[in-house]
Amino acid sequence: MSKYGRIVVETTGVPDVMRWVEDEARSPAQGEIRVRHEAIGVDYIDTQIRSGLLPATLPTGLGFAGVGMAVEVGAGVEHIKAGDRVAYMYFTAGSYSEERIVPAERAIALPDQSLAADLAAGALFRGLTAWYLSTRLRHIGKGDAALVHAAAGGVGLILSQWLKHLGVTVIGTVDTEEKAAVVREYGCQHAVVLSKEDFVAKVNKVTGGAGVAIVYEAIGKETWERSLDCARRFGLVASYGWPSGDPGEVSLMNLRTKGSLFVTRPTVTQYTAEADDFRTGAAALFQLVKDGAIRIKVGNSYPLKEAHRAHTDIVAGRTVGSVVLIP
């Protein structure tokens, strides 16, 4: 068979440690499919693996989600056929590549086969994160309010729309006026520019002092303690990302004093660990995209071989919405 190119990390560090290599392609085994990528999702966790912040066995690939054509299907696979355009999320890093073999149970045929590849790739990893955050942690709906940190990010934009679809009042934090304008277009009714406004005061104003049902904490150490002040009595604080650093130890006395709060550190890998959960979440996500309830904003796309630029821009906070690589 032919060769294909992919990105590997042999030594962790700055974005330039990513290397382009070529491997021999192979046919899929039973229960597998071979996907020729059209677009690849880039997520913040990729930068943490590449930098060494998160442990990985080296050498390692990068990326967990991709969209493309199933060019070959292994024995026993019934829900996907050769020629289908598919989306997958597989928790062995390696989607920064021209093609890839993945377990068929971690892939679905796109319900809308005409959906643009960059939108599908931008939706999947981040959209599944938004799915479990909005529907699996606890019931949240009409009459509730939520605080979404980093609302202009790939997860934040999808999460804000999903919450609005459920009838939730969304308060979102951003770091620039330009990003505030974007989030207002994507389901966030109350945008807070962190350098200009106190997000705790904003939450109190919007909720009449009651606080929000859920705080979606995606910043970490810089905002953690004050995020606790935003939750209502019995509220939930979900810390699903911490680019500013691990919040550290959580005081149980503090949670008691602030209203018998609940705290969780969820991950998409746990909430989609079972293939059935992955397919349920992916089906829900792409149905809302098809219905127009969720719009996917791909704010930045890069050639696959220039993945180092994508990582540099994400870490510097220069991206808006989802980020994808194009082979």
C-alpha positions in Angstrom: 0.0 0.0 0.0 1.0 3.7 -0.2 2.6 5.8 2.4 0.9 8.5 4.5 2.3 11.4 6.6 1.6 12.1 10.3 2.9 14.3 13.1 4.8 12.7 16.0 6.3 14.1 19.2 9.5 12.4 20.3 10.5 15.0 22.9 8.1 17.2 24.6 8.5 21.0 24.6 7.7 24.0 22.4 5.5 23.6 19.3 8.5 23.1 17.0 9.1 19.6 18.6 6.3 18.3 16.4 7.9 16.2 13.5 6.5 15.1 10.2 7.1 11.4 9.4 5.9 8.9 6.8 4.5 5.4 7.5 3.3 2.5 5.4 -0.4 2.4 5.2 -2.2 -0.9 6.1 -5.6 -2.4 5.7 -8.0 -2.4 8.7 -8.4 -5.5 10.8 -11.8 -6.8 11.9 -13.9 -4.1 13.6 -11.7 -1.3 12.2 -12.0 1.3 9.5 -9.4 3.3 7.5 -10.2 7.0 7.4 -8.6 9.4 4.9 -8.8 12.7 6.7 -10.5 15.8 5.4 -10.2 17.8 8.6 -8.8 17.2 12.1 -9.9 18.8 15.3 -7.3 20.6 17.4 -8.0 20.9 21.2 -6.2 22.5 24.1 -5.3 19.1 25.5 -3.1 18.5 22.5 -0.9 21.5 23.5 -0.7 20.1 27.0 0.5 16.6 25.8 3.0 18.2 23.3 4.4 20.5 26.0 4.7 17.7 28.6 2.2 19.2 31.0 0.2 16.0 30.6 2.1 12.7 30.7 2.3 10.6 27.6 4.4 7.7 26.5 6.9 8.9 23.9 7.0 9.0 21.0 3.3 9.9 20.7 0.9 11.2 18.0 -1.4 14.1 18.7 -5.1 14.6 18.3 -8.2 12.5 19.1 -10.8 13.6 16.6 -11.0 13.6 12.8 -13.4 13.7 9.9 -13.0 12.1 6.5 -13.9 9.3 4.2 -13.9 5.6 5.2 -11.8 4.3 2.3 -11.7 0.8 3.6 -13.8 -1.1 6.1 -12.8 -4.2 8.1 -14.8 -7.4 8.6 -17.7 -7.2 11.0 -18.4 -3.5 10.5 -22.1 -2.9 9.6 -22.9 0.7 10.5 -20.2 2.2 8.2 -19.5 1.3 4.6 -16.6 2.3 2.3 -17.3 5.7 0.8 -19.2 7.1 3.9 -18.0 10.4 5.3 -17.4 9.7 9.0 -16.5 11.4 12.2 -14.6 9.7 15.0 -13.2 10.3 18.4 -10.6 7.8 19.6 -8.6 8.2 22.8 -5.3 7.0 21.5 -3.6 10.2 20.2 -2.8 10.2 16.5 -5.3 12.1 14.4 -2.7 14.7 13.2 -2.2 12.5 10.1 -3.3 12.2 6.5 -5.1 9.0 7.3 -5.7 6.7 10.2 -7.1 3.3 11.2 -9.6 3.5 14.1 -12.0 1.2 15.8 -15.4 1.4 14.0 -17.2 1.6 17.3 -15.6 5.0 17.9 -16.9 6.4 14.6 -20.2 7.4 13.1 -21.3 8.1 9.6 -22.2 11.8 9.4 -26.0 12.1 9.5 -25.6 15.0 6.9 -23.1 13.6 4.4 -22.8 17.1 2.9 -21.7 18.8 6.1 -18.4 20.6 5.6 -15.5 18.7 6.9 -14.0 21.6 8.9 -17.4 22.2 10.7 -17.7 18.5 11.5 -14.2 18.3 12.8 -14.6 21.5 14.8 -17.8 20.1 16.3 -16.8 16.7 17.5 -14.4 16.7 20.4 -15.6 20.1 21.7 -19.2 19.4 20.9 -19.1 16.1 22.9 -17.6 18.0 25.8 -20.5 20.5 25.5 -23.0 17.6 25.4 -21.9 16.0 28.6 -21.4 19.3 30.4 -25.0 20.4 29.5 -26.8 17.1 29.8 -25.0 14.6 31.9 -23.7 16.4 35.0 -27.1 17.3 36.4 -30.4 18.5 35.1 -30.3 22.2 34.0 -33.0 23.9 32.0 -35.6 26.7 31.8 -35.3 29.1 34.8 -31.7 28.2 35.5 -28.6 30.4 34.9 -25.1 29.2 34.2 -21.7 30.9 34.1 -19.5 29.8 31.2 -15.8 30.8 31.4 -13.8 31.1 28.2 -17.1 31.4 26.4 -15.4 32.3 23.1 -13.5 29.1 22.9 -14.5 26.0 20.8 -16.3 24.4 23.8 -17.6 27.7 25.1 -19.4 28.7 21.9 -21.1 25.3 21.5 -21.9 24.9 25.2 -23.5 28.4 25.3 -25.7 27.5 22.4 -26.6 24.1 23.9 -27.6 25.7 27.2 -29.6 28.4 25.4 -31.4 25.6 23.5 -32.3 24.1 27.0 -33.7 27.4 28.1 -30.8 28.4 30.4 -29.7 32.0 30.9 -26.0 32.1 29.9 -23.4 34.4 31.4 -20.0 34.1 29.7 -16.6 35.5 30.3 -14.1 36.5 27.6 -10.9 38.5 27.5 -11.6 41.1 24.7 -14.5 43.2 23.4 -14.2 41.4 20.1 -14.8 38.0 21.6 -17.7 39.5 23.6 -19.3 40.4 20.3 -18.8 36.9 19.0 -20.3 35.1 22.1 -23.4 37.3 22.0 -24.1 35.9 18.5 -23.7 32.3 19.8 -26.1 32.0 22.7 -24.5 34.0 25.5 -27.0 36.6 26.7 -24.6 38.3 29.1 -20.9 38.7 28.2 -18.3 39.8 30.7 -14.9 41.2 29.6 -12.7 40.1 32.4 -10.4 43.1 32.3 -13.4 45.5 32.5 -16.0 43.9 34.6 -16.3 41.8 37.8 -17.9 38.5 36.8 -19.1 37.8 40.4 -20.9 41.1 40.4 -22.4 40.4 37.0 -23.7 37.0 38.1 -25.3 38.6 41.2 -26.9 41.2 39.0 -28.3 38.8 36.4 -29.6 36.3 39.0 -30.8 38.8 41.6 -28.1 37.6 44.0 -29.2 33.9 43.8 -26.2 32.6 41.9 -26.0 30.2 39.0 -27.0 26.5 38.9 -23.7 25.5 37.3 -20.3 27.2 36.9 -18.4 25.8 33.9 -14.9 26.5 35.1 -12.5 26.5 32.2 -9.8 28.9 33.4 -8.5 27.4 36.6 -6.3 28.9 39.3 -6.9 32.6 38.3 -10.7 32.4 38.7 -11.4 29.3 40.8 -12.1 30.9 44.2 -14.3 33.6 42.8 -16.1 31.1 40.7 -17.2 29.4 43.9 -18.8 32.8 44.9 -21.0 32.5 41.7 -22.7 29.2 42.5 -26.1 29.2 44.1 -27.0 27.1 47.2 -26.4 23.4 46.2 -24.8 24.7 43.0 -22.3 22.7 41.0 -18.8 23.9 40.0 -17.5 21.9 37.1 -13.8 22.4 36.5 -13.1 21.0 33.0 -10.1 23.0 32.0 -7.3 25.0 33.7 -5.0 26.8 31.3 -4.1 29.2 34.2 -3.1 26.3 36.4 -4.6 23.6 38.6 -6.8 25.2 41.2 -5.1 23.0 43.9 -6.7 21.8 47.1 -10.4 22.4 47.6 -11.5 23.2 51.2 -14.6 21.2 52.2 -15.3 23.9 54.9 -15.3 26.5 52.1 -17.8 24.5 50.1 -20.0 24.2 53.2 -19.9 27.9 53.9 -20.6 28.9 50.4 -23.8 27.0 50.2 -23.2 23.2 50.4 -21.7 23.3 46.9 -20.8 20.4 44.7 -17.5 20.2 42.8 -16.5 17.9 40.0 -13.5 17.6 37.6 -15.1 15.8 34.6 -13.5 14.7 31.4 -14.9 13.8 28.0 -12.9 10.6 28.0 -14.9 9.3 31.0 -18.3 10.5 29.8 -17.8 8.9 26.3 -15.7 5.9 27.5 -18.5 3.5 26.4 -19.1 3.3 22.7 -22.8 3.7 23.2 -22.3 7.0 25.1 -20.1 8.3 22.3 -22.6 7.5 19.7 -25.5 8.9 21.7 -23.6 12.2 22.3 -22.4 12.4 18.7 -25.9 11.8 17.4 -27.4 14.5 19.6 -24.7 16.9 18.6 -25.0 16.5 14.9 -28.8 16.5 15.1 -28.7 20.0 16.7 -26.2 21.1 14.1 -28.5 19.8 11.4 -31.5 21.5 12.9 -29.6 24.8 13.2 -29.9 25.0 17.0 -26.0 24.9 17.2 -23.7 26.6 14.7 -20.1 25.7 14.6 -17.6 28.5 14.3 -14.3 27.4 12.9 -12.3 30.5 13.8 -8.9 29.2 12.6 -7.7 26.5 10.2 -4.2 25.6 9.3 -2.4 23.1 7.0 -1.7 19.9 8.8 2.1 20.3 8.4 1.8 23.7 10.2 0.2 22.3 13.3 2.9 24.2 15.3 1.2 27.5 14.3 -2.1 26.2 15.6 -0.6 25.3 19.0 1.2 28.7 19.2 -2.0 30.6 18.6 -4.2 28.5 20.9 -1.8 28.9 23.8 -1.5 32.7 23.2 -5.3 33.0 23.2 -5.5 34.2 19.6 -8.1 31.7 18.4 -11.9 32.0 18.5 -14.2 29.0 18.2 -12.9 25.7 17.0 -9.5 25.1 15.4 -8.9 22.6 12.7 -6.0 21.2 10.6 -6.5 20.5 6.9 -4.3 17.7 5.3 
